[in-house]
C-alpha cells in the first residue's frame, strides 16, 4: 500500500514533465532569459508604429526573429523580399534601437521628418543628412553607427543587425548624437537658462528610466555613444550602468566608466588615407613629425617639454598647428612624408592625431601613459606602433636614440602592418567588412557575455521584490 502511495505522485510528475516537453517541442520554443509578460510600453518620445517590446498577446514561442527595413518598417517574412534580407541569427550582434524623436539625432543636423511623422530619414532614396565637417567630425561615431543600423537588414550583411523586439536583441542602442549636441548646443542661449544640450540629456534620462528595456536589465545592456570627452556630461553619472562608447577615460570617474564595461572607439581621422602608398623608408625624408597644439592644460604639459627638447633636432619637424589655414591638409602631407609621428597626451590621453598617423602609414610613437586603444583585445598595436613612457620620453636624448635605433627592416615591417590595419579606422556608409563601424560592433559583441551576466545578476531578487509589494 505504501509503495502504491509513492508511485502515484511519481507517475503524475512523469506525465507532467513529458507533456511540457511535448508542448515546447511542438511550438518550437526558444528560451530567452529576458522574456516577460509585460505589456507594450507607452510610446514616450517615439513616433514610430514599431513597438518597443514584444506584445504580451502574441505567442513569443512560435515567433520568428524580425527586423526593420531601411525605412524603419518591420520586414514581412511572407513577402518575396524576405529572402533578400540579412538573417539576424547570422549577425555578430543583434541590436534593438529606440525610436527617439529626431531632436535627439538627425534633427541636430537640420533634418526634419516628412509629413506622416517618420522618425528616421530614408537613406535608400538619397544621401543621408550630412554630418558637419571640421573638428566636429572627429567625434561623429554615433552618426555612423546609427546609419549602419538603419540599413542593416539589406545585403551586404554586416556585423550588426537591427531587430524589432528588444527581447531578441543582445544590446539596446540609444541613438542620441551626444557629441554633436555638446559641440553645437552646450551653451545656453538667452533668454534660456538651460542649454539645449543639458535639456536633451534630462529628457533622455526621463525617457530611458521609463522604458521596460531599461528596467529589465537596469540599463546594463544599453549602448550609449559619448565620444567627445565632455559629451553626456550631465547624464553620465545616472546612465553609467550602460555600455559607453568613448574616446578615452580621461574625464570619467572610474565608477562611471572603465575598460571592463565600456568600449573605446577611434576618432574619425582628419588626414586623408594614403591610398596606393609605395613611399618606403628612404622616400620619407622627415624622421619624426608633430604638428598640433603645443601648450595644453592638465596632462598635456609634456608637449611643451618635448617641444623644447626636439625643436632643433635634425630631421625632426615639431611645430604648432591647428585646423585653420588648411591645417588638416598640411598635417596629412607632413605625415605621409615622415617615418615616425608623435602622438603625445594632450588635455586627454587620446587624440585624433594617432588615427591620422595610422592612415598616413607613419609609424606612431605613442607617449601617453593612460591611453586606451580601440579594439586592443583583437589588435596588437605593438606590431605597428612604438610606446614610450612619459618619464622616459623627457629624459635628455632618450627619445631620439630610441627612434634612430629602429632599423630600416624593423620600420618597413611596421609600415606594411599599418597598410593592413588602416581599414579598421575608416568610418563609412555603407559600412564595409572590418571597417571602424563593424569593428566597433564586433567589440560590443565581445562584451555581450559580460553584459548578460550583469543583467542576470541584477534580476536575482526582482521577482521576490515584486512579491513583497
Phi and psi in degrees as a GROMACS rama.xvg file:
@    title "Ramachandran Plot"
@    xaxis  label "Phi"
@    yaxis  label "Psi"
@TYPE xy
-62.9804  -39.5119  UNK-2
-63.2456  -42.0027  UNK-3
-63.4918  -37.7058  UNK-4
-62.6968  -37.2594  UNK-5
-74.7244  -33.9711  UNK-6
-70.8783  -33.3026  UNK-7
-60.9364  -50.2239  UNK-8
-62.9423  -36.5595  UNK-9
-63.3083  -42.7959  UNK-10
-65.0763  -40.5819  UNK-11
-63.7368  -41.0869  UNK-12
-65.1289  -39.588  UNK-13
-62.1786  -42.9787  UNK-14
-64.3762  -40.4971  UNK-15
-63.3918  -45.2169  UNK-16
-62.851  -44.4632  UNK-17
-62.8117  -39.9287  UNK-18
-65.0533  -40.7701  UNK-19
-63.5514  -45.1479  UNK-20
-61.1212  -41.5891  UNK-21
-63.4672  -43.6784  UNK-22
-65.0114  -44.3338  UNK-23
-67.4507  -37.2752  UNK-24
-66.6646  -39.5744  UNK-25
-67.7616  -32.8537  UNK-26
-86.8532  -9.51863  UNK-27
65.763  39.8354  UNK-28
-68.9491  148.674  UNK-29
-125.451  119.508  UNK-30
-68.0802  131.69  UNK-31
-131.986  117.28  UNK-32
-61.8383  -21.9358  UNK-33
-91.1959  -1.27207  UNK-34
-61.4938  137.071  UNK-35
-138.672  170.919  UNK-36
-103.244  17.8592  UNK-37
-63.6645  148.015  UNK-38
-72.2  169.202  UNK-39
-64.1434  131.7  UNK-40
-69.688  163.913  UNK-41
-63.1505  154.828  UNK-42
-64.4865  -28.6627  UNK-43
59.9839  -128.571  UNK-44
-78.1966  -15.4043  UNK-45
-71.2332  136.94  UNK-46
-113.518  14.9277  UNK-47
-92.5474  154.84  UNK-48
-82.1949  -8.41523  UNK-49
-75.4983  125.87  UNK-50
-68.5238  153.135  UNK-51
-79.9549  -19.3067  UNK-52
-151.968  175.754  UNK-53
-66.1069  148.959  UNK-54
-81.1238  128.78  UNK-55
-68.9582  -15.4299  UNK-56
-87.0986  -3.89276  UNK-57
-107.48  137.379  UNK-58
-71.7718  115.315  UNK-59
-78.3621  -14.064  UNK-60
-67.5487  -40.114  UNK-61
-97.2343  2.14071  UNK-62
-80.1771  135.558  UNK-63
-80.525  150.082  UNK-64
-65.1006  128.693  UNK-65
-118.191  163.696  UNK-66
-146.911  176.287  UNK-67
-102.974  149.354  UNK-68
-83.6754  -176.177  UNK-69
-63.5201  -22.6639  UNK-70
-91.8499  2.73756  UNK-71
85.7588  13.9715  UNK-72
-97.9168  143.444  UNK-73
-61.6761  136.066  UNK-74
-72.8538  141.06  UNK-75
-98.9803  108.603  UNK-76
-65.0334  -14.6786  UNK-77
-81.9454  -15.09  UNK-78
-81.0075  162.834  UNK-79
-69.5851  -16.3016  UNK-80
-75.7426  -19.6176  UNK-81
-58.6432  -34.2615  UNK-82
-68.4652  -20.8704  UNK-83
-93.1703  5.89765  UNK-84
-94.9502  158.469  UNK-85
-74.9624  141.228  UNK-86
-87.8078  122.316  UNK-87
-56.7411  -29.4329  UNK-88
-72.2479  -13.2365  UNK-89
-94.6464  -7.38066  UNK-90
-78.6004  152.555  UNK-91
-67.7592  -31.3419  UNK-92
-149.503  136.121  UNK-93
-103.955  131.192  UNK-94
-125.002  129.092  UNK-95
-99.4969  128.513  UNK-96
-116.081  128.555  UNK-97
-64.2579  143.14  UNK-98
-90.3075  67.2849  UNK-99
-66.4178  154.599  UNK-100
-62.241  153.432  UNK-101
-56.3634  -23.6095  UNK-102
-60.4054  -20.0284  UNK-103
-89.1639  -16.3871  UNK-104
-136.698  -97.391  UNK-105
-70.0001  -18.8491  UNK-106
-63.1694  -27.63  UNK-107
-69.2614  -15.2676  UNK-108
-97.7259  6.43849  UNK-109
89.7264  4.68901  UNK-110
-79.9925  135.158  UNK-111
-118.871  134.966  UNK-112
-65.2209  144.885  UNK-113
-71.0063  175.429  UNK-114
-57.2582  136.722  UNK-115
111.131  -12.5633  UNK-116
75.6272  31.5037  UNK-117
-61.9539  141.841  UNK-118
-82.0859  -33.0879  UNK-119
-119.616  145.678  UNK-120
-69.1588  147.981  UNK-121
-93.6752  95.334  UNK-122
-69.5267  -14.892  UNK-123
-75.9349  -16.254  UNK-124
-107.361  21.6947  UNK-125
153.639  176.46  UNK-126
-69.1097  142.768  UNK-127
-69.2048  162.738  UNK-128
-53.9334  137.006  UNK-129
-82.6347  141.373  UNK-130
-84.5471  143.495  UNK-131
-63.6283  149.944  UNK-132
-84.4772  -160.5  UNK-133
68.4311  -154.688  UNK-134
-66.6739  -21.8543  UNK-135
-54.4606  -38.6874  UNK-136
-70.1931  -22.6258  UNK-137
-66.0372  -20.9731  UNK-138
-111.235  31.1306  UNK-139
-88.8497  24.0645  UNK-140
-56.1359  -45.4702  UNK-141
-62.761  -31.1614  UNK-142
-62.815  -46.7003  UNK-143
-71.2058  -37.3996  UNK-144
-67.5623  -39.7549  UNK-145
-65.1701  -45.3973  UNK-146
-58.6641  -40.2592  UNK-147
-63.7863  -40.0917  UNK-148
-66.7946  -36.3094  UNK-149
-64.5152  -26.2023  UNK-150
-113.405  14.8208  UNK-151
-72.9621  -15.9213  UNK-152
-84.1463  -13.4272  UNK-153
-101.1  140.041  UNK-154
-61.7439  152.404  UNK-155
-73.2993  137.006  UNK-156
-76.5155  135.514  UNK-157
-103.775  -160.583  UNK-158
-77.3196  -26.9369  UNK-159
-120.037  151.656  UNK-160
-141.234  142.774  UNK-161
-88.3503  131.184  UNK-162
-114.8  155.897  UNK-163
-84.7729  -25.4786  UNK-164
-108.704  121.527  UNK-165
-62.3862  -23.0545  UNK-166
-76.1498  -13.9151  UNK-167
-89.4104  -5.82545  UNK-168
-92.2943  151.734  UNK-169
-82.5601  -37.1017  UNK-170
-140.072  161.819  UNK-171
-114.185  120.035  UNK-172
-94.9715  133.144  UNK-173
-104.105  105.754  UNK-174
-83.4742  63.9054  UNK-175
-104.889  121.99  UNK-176
-80.7212  72.982  UNK-177
-64.2936  -39.6976  UNK-178
-67.4212  -42.5354  UNK-179
-65.9438  -40.5873  UNK-180
-59.4929  -42.2565  UNK-181
-66.2638  -48.321  UNK-182
-61.4018  -33.824  UNK-183
-102.244  -25.1737  UNK-184
-135.91  27.5274  UNK-185
-81.2855  -12.4136  UNK-186
-106.028  135.667  UNK-187
-70.3005  135.827  UNK-188
-102.26  115.988  UNK-189
-54.0251  141.824  UNK-190
-86.9685  9.16901  UNK-191
-65.5934  139.505  UNK-192
-96.767  -19.5741  UNK-193
-119.949  133.614  UNK-194
-66.3672  156.117  UNK-195
-61.8661  -36.7033  UNK-196
-62.1338  -46.4454  UNK-197
-65.3365  -39.8845  UNK-198
-63.027  -40.012  UNK-199
-65.4631  -39.2038  UNK-200
-63.8292  -40.0972  UNK-201
-64.9169  -41.0216  UNK-202
-61.8309  -42.6736  UNK-203
-62.4019  -43.8965  UNK-204
-61.1202  -45.7658  UNK-205
-61.5476  -40.9971  UNK-206
-63.891  -50.5916  UNK-207
-64.303  -40.6581  UNK-208
-64.9266  -20.6651  UNK-209
-89.4052  -9.90689  UNK-210
-84.2878  139.912  UNK-211
-63.8185  -32.057  UNK-212
-59.4419  -43.4383  UNK-213
-67.2841  -44.5081  UNK-214
-63.9314  -34.3401  UNK-215
-65.8164  -34.1457  UNK-216
-116.679  -1.95429  UNK-217
69.8152  17.4926  UNK-218
86.8707  -1.96383  UNK-219
-64.1777  -27.8279  UNK-220
-99.4711  11.8276  UNK-221
-90.0861  144.227  UNK-222
-117.504  122.777  UNK-223
-126.227  127.035  UNK-224
-92.6995  123.98  UNK-225
-139.403  66.2421  UNK-226
-73.299  -37.7537  UNK-227
-66.0894  134.4  UNK-228
-56.6429  -25.7471  UNK-229
-101.331  0.224151  UNK-230
-74.4298  154.136  UNK-231
58.2402  29.5654  UNK-232
-61.2913  -38.349  UNK-233
-85.5986  -23.2019  UNK-234
-105.086  -13.5331  UNK-235
-61.6535  -33.9899  UNK-236
-71.3276  -18.8945  UNK-237
-93.468  -36.5249  UNK-238
-92.9135  10.2334  UNK-239
-60.6163  -20.7573  UNK-240
-63.243  -21.1424  UNK-241
-71.8098  163.509  UNK-242
-82.673  119.851  UNK-243
-93.6545  141.565  UNK-244
-104.905  112.701  UNK-245
-127.964  168.666  UNK-246
-89.362  -32.9821  UNK-247
-169.025  -177.037  UNK-248
-107.801  16.6954  UNK-249
-58.089  -34.7855  UNK-250
-116.462  25.141  UNK-251
-117.921  138.228  UNK-252
-69.5789  142.437  UNK-253
-56.4955  -25.8543  UNK-254
-72.5398  -24.8595  UNK-255
-91.9512  -37.2572  UNK-256
-143.519  142.426  UNK-257
-159.814  161.394  UNK-258
-66.158  -28.3259  UNK-259
-62.8428  -37.8003  UNK-260
-99.2044  -36.0161  UNK-261
-108.688  175.873  UNK-262
-124.131  133.583  UNK-263
-93.8199  129.591  UNK-264
-116.587  146.696  UNK-265
-70.0184  152.846  UNK-266
-66.4215  155.634  UNK-267
-79.267  118.653  UNK-268
-65.4917  149.305  UNK-269
-95.5222  -29.1619  UNK-270
-74.2948  153.999  UNK-271
-75.6067  140.029  UNK-272
-65.4324  133.389  UNK-273
-80.971  98.9159  UNK-274
-87.4647  141.083  UNK-275
54.7552  46.8074  UNK-276
-75.0427  117.151  UNK-277
-121.594  12.047  UNK-278
-82.3131  93.7853  UNK-279
-78.1508  -164.615  UNK-280
-55.1705  -47.2702  UNK-281
-76.512  -18.2659  UNK-282
-82.4614  -19.5978  UNK-283
-96.0864  104.014  UNK-284
-76.4185  -30.9571  UNK-285
-84.1558  129.416  UNK-286
-75.3201  -49.47  UNK-287
-136.516  132.633  UNK-288
-128.019  136.406  UNK-289
-148.916  129.698  UNK-290
-137.833  123.82  UNK-291
166.777  -170.306  UNK-292
-70.1759  132.295  UNK-293
-98.595  -39.3286  UNK-294
-96.4013  106.287  UNK-295
-122.314  159.057  UNK-296
-91.458  -179.202  UNK-297
52.512  -121.779  UNK-298
-81.9388  4.70202  UNK-299
-90.0801  7.11585  UNK-300
-61.8513  -24.1832  UNK-301
-62.7678  -25.7435  UNK-302
-60.6513  -40.9481  UNK-303
-64.3832  -44.7189  UNK-304
-60.4738  -45.0034  UNK-305
-68.3532  -34.0066  UNK-306
-59.2505  -48.4637  UNK-307
-70.3074  -24.7579  UNK-308
-79.1749  -31.901  UNK-309
-110.803  -13.0738  UNK-310
-62.8605  -22.9805  UNK-311
-105.992  5.96596  UNK-312
-71.8915  143.955  UNK-313
-67.9319  140.483  UNK-314
65.9476  18.1515  UNK-315
-114.481  131.101  UNK-316
-111.61  114.25  UNK-317
-136.507  104.699  UNK-318
-146.244  160.738  UNK-319
-72.8386  142.426  UNK-320
-156.447  156.435  UNK-321
-145.998  177.029  UNK-322
-72.5322  -19.613  UNK-323
-70.6524  160.807  UNK-324
56.6841  47.2816  UNK-325
56.3874  37.899  UNK-326
-59.982  -41.0617  UNK-327
-65.3302  -39.9257  UNK-328
-66.8334  -41.4044  UNK-329
-66.6621  -40.5633  UNK-330
-64.5383  -39.301  UNK-331
-61.018  -45.6753  UNK-332
-64.1636  -40.444  UNK-333
-65.8554  -41.4462  UNK-334
-67.9785  -38.9175  UNK-335
-69.4529  -14.7618  UNK-336
-109.994  16.7838  UNK-337
-122.297  150.847  UNK-338
-79.8634  -44.8773  UNK-339
-126.466  145.68  UNK-340
-127.032  127.577  UNK-341
-75.4403  133.589  UNK-342
-123.49  101.607  UNK-343
-109.85  141.09  UNK-344
-56.2621  139.637  UNK-345
-116.719  -130.725  UNK-346
-62.7172  -29.1091  UNK-347
-129.471  166.289  UNK-348
-62.0538  -29.2142  UNK-349
-108.604  165.717  UNK-350
-156.86  162.853  UNK-351
-65.2339  -22.0657  UNK-352
-58.9461  -34.188  UNK-353
-60.0392  -42.9751  UNK-354
-78.7392  -26.8067  UNK-355
-62.8504  -41.6679  UNK-356
-65.4556  -41.3632  UNK-357
-61.9391  -46.8802  UNK-358
-76.634  -12.0445  UNK-359
-91.8898  -3.06663  UNK-360
58.9086  35.3012  UNK-361
-102.665  117.695  UNK-362
-57.9184  117.579  UNK-363
-70.3384  136.96  UNK-364
-111.311  104.278  UNK-365
-96.7283  116.656  UNK-366
-119.062  84.984  UNK-367
-161.788  98.6393  UNK-368
-64.0161  -30.254  UNK-369
-102.623  12.636  UNK-370
-69.7509  142.067  UNK-371
-117.136  143.926  UNK-372
-116.313  147.031  UNK-373
-61.6744  137.642  UNK-374
39.5786  45.5569  UNK-375
-71.6685  -16.8943  UNK-376
-70.7138  -16.3226  UNK-377
-115.305  -12.0765  UNK-378
-129.414  127.098  UNK-379
-92.7055  100.018  UNK-380
-68.215  -21.8316  UNK-381
-66.7854  -14.3063  UNK-382
-81.7229  -12.7951  UNK-383
-140.051  12.5223  UNK-384
-139.888  161.047  UNK-385
-118.087  127.203  UNK-386
-105.375  132.979  UNK-387
-130.021  128.835  UNK-388
-66.2517  143.444  UNK-389
-59.2122  -38.9468  UNK-390
-64.6335  -30.9429  UNK-391
-80.5139  -37.1864  UNK-392
-61.383  -32.2325  UNK-393
-88.6652  0.525969  UNK-394
-74.431  134.558  UNK-395
-57.9967  122.487  UNK-396
83.0565  -12.5149  UNK-397
-62.9935  -50.6427  UNK-398
-64.0851  -43.4863  UNK-399
-69.3848  -35.5797  UNK-400
-63.9107  -39.1016  UNK-401
-65.0011  -46.5992  UNK-402
-66.9444  -45.7892  UNK-403
-68.5456  -19.1  UNK-404
-81.9811  -7.02927  UNK-405
-78.0223  121.598  UNK-406
-74.6774  164.755  UNK-407
-59.5248  -40.6286  UNK-408
-64.0686  -44.5151  UNK-409
-63.1752  -44.9281  UNK-410
-62.5457  -44.3489  UNK-411
-62.0143  -37.2653  UNK-412
-63.7456  -41.5318  UNK-413
-68.7323  -39.4612  UNK-414
-60.8931  -43.0377  UNK-415
-64.5359  -37.9539  UNK-416
-66.9711  -37.3532  UNK-417
-59.3682  -39.2357  UNK-418
-69.2366  -21.7643  UNK-419
-82.6174  -34.0576  UNK-420
-98.2654  -8.46495  UNK-421
-60.1117  -26.6762  UNK-422
-62.1404  -26.2403  UNK-423
-70.722  -8.32805  UNK-424
-117.393  19.4199  UNK-425
-102.288  120.548  UNK-426
-92.3468  128.063  UNK-427
-155.942  158.337  UNK-428
-135.211  125.349  UNK-429
-65.6593  152.362  UNK-430
-69.8602  156.119  UNK-431
-120.188  163.436  UNK-432
-53.9806  125.421  UNK-433
62.4041  22.6084  UNK-434
-80.4175  -174.953  UNK-435
-60.193  -40.7029  UNK-436
-61.0771  -50.2922  UNK-437
-72.8323  -29.689  UNK-438
-66.6547  -35.798  UNK-439
-67.1054  -43.7221  UNK-440
-60.3143  -40.5503  UNK-441
-66.3691  -36.9952  UNK-442
-64.1067  -39.8455  UNK-443
-66.5888  -37.914  UNK-444
-60.6686  -35.5487  UNK-445
-70.9204  -16.2425  UNK-446
-85.9777  -15.0294  UNK-447
-57.0506  -45.803  UNK-448
-56.6636  -41.8708  UNK-449
-68.142  -36.2297  UNK-450
-63.5561  -44.2446  UNK-451
-63.1916  -42.0911  UNK-452
-59.6544  -45.6727  UNK-453
-63.7515  -42.3957  UNK-454
-66.0489  -42.2124  UNK-455
-65.3243  -40.9417  UNK-456
-64.2128  -34.116  UNK-457
-68.7539  -18.3127  UNK-458
-99.7865  10.0031  UNK-459
-55.5468  -43.554  UNK-460
-111.699  10.5711  UNK-461
-63.145  -42.9702  UNK-462
-68.278  -38.4436  UNK-463
-64.0966  -42.3521  UNK-464
-65.9024  -37.4133  UNK-465
-65.1026  -33.4486  UNK-466
-71.3097  -22.8733  UNK-467
-77.5013  -20.6438  UNK-468
